[in-house]
Amino acid sequence: MEKTMELYEGIPGSRLYLCRGGGHVHQWEQLPAYNEATLAFLREQAGT
């Protein structure tokens, strides 16, 4: 987690998404939560 935080803090405009209960393929295991976080980030970047 230390390296994750280092990267997150070092990339301007980045977002940290932590998936509780997710494994190595959380984008499939927790699809609704993953999609919500991804779409929110993309909308923010697009200014909508």
KAFENVEN-V180703 format. One record per pair of residues at least 24 apart in sequence whose C-alpha atoms are under 8 Angstrom apart, sorted by sequence separation. I is the first residue (numbers start at 0). GAP is how many residues later the second one is. D is the distance in Angstrom with one decimal. If there is no record, write none. Layout:
[[I & GAP & D] [I & GAP & D]]
This chain:
[[14 & 26 & 7.6]]
